[in-house]
Amino acid sequence: MSQNISDTYASQLQQMRTEVLAQLRAQRGGKVGRAESAAEARESASDDRATAETERDLAFALEERESAELVAIDDALKRIADGSYGLCIDCGVAIAAARLHANPTALRCVACQEKAEQA
């Protein structure tokens, strides 16, 4: 992969990283730490226990998804740095540019991804 193309994906990934971090901060009420956010949420929880638990579960699920996305972004940036970005982790074939453009954290080519999802 050429340096210009790698730079384009790196820029796209950095932008995604910034957006995910902003979403995490927003969910935590501007707090950086998970513990700070959880303590504040407990203090402001509604009186309805079921509603409070549902709100907590939803917030936890969103945070877990965004944390996983952040890890995937960081891993993709590492692959750019080590020169393995854009190569399928299963078969070693170059991942189509259209796929990387749509999903810059993609680890597999379409064929291998389909196989992985069926397993």
C-alpha positions as CSV (number, residue, x, y, z in Angstrom):
1,M,0.0,0.0,0.0
2,S,1.4,3.4,-1.0
3,Q,2.3,6.0,1.6
4,N,-0.4,8.4,0.3
5,I,-3.1,5.8,0.7
6,S,-1.9,4.8,4.1
7,D,-1.9,8.4,5.2
8,T,-5.5,8.8,3.9
9,Y,-6.6,5.8,6.0
10,A,-4.6,7.0,9.0
11,S,-6.3,10.4,8.8
12,Q,-9.7,8.7,8.5
13,L,-8.9,6.5,11.5
14,Q,-7.7,9.4,13.6
15,Q,-10.9,11.3,12.9
16,M,-12.9,8.2,13.9
17,R,-10.9,7.9,17.1
18,T,-11.6,11.5,18.0
19,E,-15.3,11.0,17.5
20,V,-15.4,7.9,19.6
21,L,-13.6,9.5,22.4
22,A,-16.0,12.5,22.3
23,Q,-18.9,10.1,22.4
24,L,-17.5,8.3,25.4
25,R,-16.9,11.6,27.2
26,A,-20.5,12.7,26.4
27,Q,-21.9,9.5,27.8
28,R,-19.9,10.0,30.9
29,G,-21.1,13.5,31.4
30,G,-17.7,15.0,30.5
31,K,-15.9,12.6,32.9
32,V,-12.9,10.7,31.7
33,G,-13.0,7.9,34.2
34,R,-15.5,5.1,34.2
35,A,-15.6,5.1,38.0
36,E,-16.4,8.8,38.2
37,S,-19.2,8.4,35.7
38,A,-20.7,5.3,37.4
39,A,-20.7,7.0,40.8
40,E,-22.5,10.1,39.4
41,A,-25.0,7.9,37.6
42,R,-25.8,6.0,40.8
43,E,-26.4,9.3,42.6
44,S,-28.7,10.6,39.9
45,A,-30.6,7.3,39.2
46,S,-34.3,7.6,39.0
47,D,-36.5,6.2,41.8
48,D,-37.9,3.5,39.6
49,R,-35.4,0.6,40.0
50,A,-36.3,-1.1,36.7
51,T,-35.8,2.1,34.8
52,A,-32.5,2.8,36.5
53,E,-31.2,-0.7,35.7
54,T,-32.3,-0.4,32.1
55,E,-30.6,3.0,31.8
56,R,-27.4,1.6,33.3
57,D,-27.5,-1.5,31.1
58,L,-27.9,0.6,28.0
59,A,-25.1,3.0,29.0
60,F,-22.8,0.0,29.7
61,A,-23.6,-1.6,26.3
62,L,-23.0,1.6,24.5
63,E,-19.7,2.2,26.3
64,E,-18.5,-1.4,25.6
65,R,-19.3,-1.0,21.9
66,E,-17.5,2.2,21.7
67,S,-14.5,0.9,23.7
68,A,-14.3,-2.1,21.3
69,E,-14.4,0.4,18.4
70,L,-11.6,2.4,19.9
71,V,-9.5,-0.8,20.3
72,A,-10.2,-1.7,16.6
73,I,-9.1,1.8,15.5
74,D,-5.9,1.7,17.5
75,D,-5.1,-1.8,16.1
76,A,-5.7,-0.5,12.6
77,L,-3.3,2.4,13.2
78,K,-0.7,0.0,14.5
79,R,-1.1,-2.1,11.3
80,I,-0.5,1.0,9.2
81,A,2.6,1.7,11.2
82,D,4.0,-1.8,10.8
83,G,3.0,-2.1,7.1
84,S,0.4,-4.8,7.4
85,Y,-2.6,-2.6,7.0
86,G,-4.9,-3.6,4.2
87,L,-3.9,-7.3,4.2
88,C,-6.4,-10.0,5.2
89,I,-5.4,-11.6,8.5
90,D,-6.6,-15.0,7.3
91,C,-5.4,-15.3,3.7
92,G,-3.0,-12.4,3.3
93,V,-4.7,-11.0,0.2
94,A,-5.1,-7.3,-0.1
95,I,-8.4,-6.1,1.2
96,A,-10.4,-4.2,-1.5
97,A,-10.0,-0.4,-1.2
98,A,-13.8,0.0,-1.3
99,R,-14.1,-2.2,1.8
100,L,-11.3,-0.3,3.7
101,H,-12.9,3.0,2.7
102,A,-16.3,1.8,4.1
103,N,-14.7,0.1,7.1
104,P,-11.2,1.2,7.8
105,T,-10.8,-1.2,10.7
106,A,-11.5,-4.3,8.5
107,L,-9.3,-7.2,9.3
108,R,-10.4,-9.6,6.5
109,C,-11.2,-9.6,2.9
110,V,-14.9,-10.1,2.1
111,A,-14.6,-13.8,1.4
112,C,-12.7,-14.5,4.7
113,Q,-15.1,-12.3,6.6
114,E,-18.1,-14.3,5.3
115,K,-16.4,-17.5,6.3
116,A,-15.6,-16.1,9.8
117,E,-19.3,-15.0,10.3
118,Q,-20.5,-18.5,9.3
119,A,-18.3,-20.2,11.8
